[in-house]
Amino acid sequence: MSTDDKDKPRTPVKAGTYSRRSFLSTASIAGVATAAAPLSHAIDATPAPAALPAGGGAAIPGTVPITLKVNGESHALQIDPRATLLDTLRETLQLTGTKKGCDHGQCGACTVHIDGRRANSCLALAAMHQNAEITTIEGLGRPGKLHPMQAAFVEHDGFQCGYCTPGQIMSAVAMLKEPWGSNDAEVQEAMSGNICRCGAYTNILAAVQSARGKI
């Protein structure tokens, strides 16, 4: 725009007419409304998700009834057949002592006992262990009556943040019943599947060795 154009008086817009800006704004709003209409219809037409059963209500479609025996108690449950033992323990039974770490069977934080043997519960489907004896850290000992391995971890300060500790203890208890040697190198190898991100391995090893013969 030249200097002369700036000096010229602008022609006022007559009532009932659109400026270029008004036209573009109106067109944009109309376009958005047109695009949103089918989306709104699709949302309205989507059925609501099935509600969780309350009390003795109907089961959620797609779930299966199972019975798990955990820490000596039987639990009748209705779960997704794809649910892992870890998620079932934590989310359904509220046994949150078993920790979810990597969720890929690589850290050992979720270790429990299945028929006396240590196992990563994140890799086990709950529905496949209905006839098994499952033990979690809650079933191992309790305040005032600690399991010897729990007491050893306290005595030797075998934890820092404590997140891996339940899995370490569960793994150590089962390991002492397995055919491993008693020297430190074999214990370290046997416990290599349990990772401590704080690096308290020296104290963990001392705790495990001190509990030997007490279990």
Buried (B, 14 or more C-beta within 10 A) or exposed (E): EEEEEEEEEEEEEEEEEEEEEEEEEEEEEEEEEEEEEEEEEEEEEEEEEEEEEEEEEEEBEEBBEBEBBBBEEEBEBBBBEEBBBBBBBBBBBEBBBBBBBEBEBEBBBBBBBBEEEBBBBBBBBBBEBBEBBBBBBBBBBEEEEBBBBBBBBEEBEBBBEEBBBBBBBBBBBBBBEEEEEEEEEEBEEBBEBBBBEEEBBEBBBBBBBBBBEEE
